[in-house]
Amino acid sequence: MGKFGLLVSGVLLGLASFAFAQQAGSVNPLCSMVQALASNWGIIMALVMVILGGMVIAAGVMNLVQGKFAFVLAVVIGGTVLLIAAYRLMDAAGNQLNTLAKNCQGAQIEFVKPVAKVD
């Protein structure tokens, strides 16, 4: 069920991105989607960090309630390391996304529509 839920949420996010990109009025919807993601990357990164941090805190509290202090220490230290790694990874991805958005804005690749040939 977890993989299916991840697949469905990924598809819905992709569809929402394309729908948002179509509203931008650009020639290339893929380029608009990249620009929309680049402009909203800070919010996306903050939401992911809050969700991951909440999971670490919840796991720590559950182990603390059960009296497993060694597990609490492992969860807090391991969770902190994972949060820092995830933040650095998402920050680097945001920089690459901004670069791609700037390059895409400069190129503006258009779709070529075929026309009927008249003889």
C-alpha positions in Angstrom: 0.0 0.0 0.0 2.9 2.4 0.7 4.4 2.1 -2.8 0.9 2.5 -4.3 0.3 5.6 -2.3 3.6 7.1 -3.3 2.9 6.4 -6.9 -0.5 8.0 -6.7 0.8 11.1 -4.9 3.6 11.4 -7.5 1.1 11.2 -10.4 -1.2 13.7 -8.7 1.7 16.1 -8.1 2.8 15.8 -11.7 -0.7 16.5 -13.0 -1.0 19.5 -10.7 2.3 20.8 -11.9 1.2 20.5 -15.5 -2.1 22.1 -14.7 -0.3 25.0 -13.0 2.1 25.3 -15.8 -0.7 25.6 -18.4 -2.0 28.7 -16.5 1.3 30.5 -17.0 0.6 30.9 -20.7 4.1 30.0 -21.9 4.8 28.2 -25.1 6.3 25.1 -23.5 4.3 23.6 -20.6 7.3 21.6 -19.4 9.4 24.8 -19.2 6.6 26.5 -17.3 6.4 23.6 -14.9 10.1 23.8 -14.2 9.8 27.5 -13.6 6.8 27.0 -11.2 8.7 24.4 -9.3 11.8 26.6 -9.0 9.8 29.5 -7.7 8.0 27.4 -5.1 11.0 25.2 -4.1 11.4 26.9 -0.7 7.9 26.1 0.3 8.2 22.5 -0.9 11.5 22.1 0.9 10.0 23.6 4.1 7.0 21.2 4.0 9.3 18.1 3.5 11.5 19.2 6.4 8.5 19.7 8.7 7.1 16.3 7.7 10.5 14.5 8.3 11.1 16.4 11.5 7.6 15.5 12.8 8.3 11.9 12.0 11.6 12.0 14.0 9.9 13.7 16.9 6.9 11.3 16.9 9.2 8.3 16.8 11.3 9.7 19.6 8.3 10.4 21.8 6.8 7.0 21.2 10.0 5.3 22.2 10.3 7.7 25.2 6.8 6.7 26.4 7.7 3.1 26.1 10.8 3.6 28.2 13.3 2.7 25.6 15.9 5.5 26.2 18.6 3.9 24.0 16.2 3.9 21.1 15.2 7.5 21.8 18.9 8.5 21.6 19.4 6.5 18.4 16.2 8.0 16.8 17.2 11.6 17.7 20.8 11.3 16.5 20.0 9.3 13.4 17.0 11.5 12.6 19.1 14.7 12.9 21.7 13.3 10.6 19.0 12.3 8.1 17.4 15.7 8.3 20.7 17.5 7.7 21.4 15.2 4.7 17.9 15.6 3.3 18.2 19.4 3.7 21.5 19.5 1.9 20.2 17.3 -0.9 17.1 19.3 -1.4 19.1 22.5 -1.3 21.5 21.2 -4.0 18.4 20.1 -6.0 16.9 23.5 -5.7 20.1 25.1 -7.0 20.0 22.8 -10.0 16.3 23.5 -10.6 17.0 27.2 -10.6 19.7 26.8 -13.1 17.5 24.6 -15.3 14.7 27.2 -15.0 17.0 30.0 -16.1 18.3 27.9 -19.1 14.8 26.9 -20.0 13.6 30.5 -19.9 16.4 31.5 -22.3 15.8 28.7 -24.7 12.0 28.5 -24.9 11.8 25.4 -27.0 8.6 25.4 -29.0 6.6 22.5 -30.2 6.5 22.2 -34.0 3.1 21.5 -35.3 3.0 19.7 -38.7 1.0 21.4 -41.5 -0.6 19.7 -44.5 1.4 20.0 -47.7 -0.5 21.3 -50.7 0.5 20.1 -54.1 
